[in-house]
Structures are given as structure tokens and as C-alpha cells.
């Protein structure tokens, strides 16, 4: 009888272990996380290089709302609901990614490398200051991207506000998936960069 009980007990333990191994195997087969970045969208260089070649532009401030200050890509499900994807993330802080893309785009669009970041920290003398405050930057259910941002351009010598505008852009995705979201976001950033570059080239 005792041997019978031990046999049953051993079988029960083996069964429990088998279930645990199956569960662990199932967890390990979960799709790995994917990481994405916004990228500069290269276009034709500015034809007004001589007008700004000796001027320095400083990107002084780039801000994002708290709901975007996290690695998961945000998808707006409805007017009052945001969903975060645990397996599709930004490859680094989104705020820094936006700032770097804006920097690269302005260098290309203005036709000069005299565009710098963090002028308050580096104390680089600049002729113009660019401030950008992102209000909304999220994907829709179909992968399209909405970018809303308020930006301002200042003249450095007298800190004169030259222009302030509200930029609002809906960029449709050209394919399915989060790679298409990153590409649509990059195109939206390019449109914002073009608007800012045009204002700089037209500034006194």
C-alpha cells in the first residue's frame, strides 16, 4: 500500500513538473520586443544657403507631454483612451529622438551645419532660437500618426519673439505595422521641420 501511495505521489510530482515546463516553454516562445526610431527625411538642400550661412540656429527647447514620456509606442484608441504596446517600443527617449531628427532636418533644409542643440547648456552664441512643445504625437488604430506641436522662433540678440505657430499634421501610414508608424512619424517631423526652416529663412 505504501509503495502504491509513493508511486502515485511520484506521478503527481512529475505531472506538475511537466505542466510547469510547458508553461515556461510557452512564455519563452512569446514574440520578442521590437524597437523603433524616428529618422530624418532627406530632401533637397535649401537654395538660400548664402542668406543664413553665417547665422547660427539654436534648438533651445523640445518638450513632450507626460503621456509620451515612456518607451511604449502610444496608440490613440478613442478621444479619451490611449493604449501602450509592451512589445513595440521607442529605441530610447522619444523627446531626444524628436530633438535629434529636428536638428538633422534643419541642417539639411537650411544648407548649413550651424545648427546646435542645448544652447543654454553649451552657451553657444546663436542668432535664432527655436522652441518646440509637442502637444500630441501618437498613432491611430490604423497606424496613421497625428503630430500637434506649438513652436516659436526668437531672435537671440534681443530675445524678440518673431513668430509662434501651432503645427497640426495627420500623416497616413503607407503599410501595416509599427515600422509604418515610425515612418509616418518621421514624415510628420519633416513637415514640421520644413515649416520652421521656412520661417528662419524669411526672418529678419
Helices and strands as residue ranges (DSSP letters): H 2-28, E 34-36, H 49-52, E 57-63, G 66-68, E 72-78, E 81-90, H 94-110, E 115-117, H 119-122, E 128-139, E 145-155, E 160-171, H 178-202
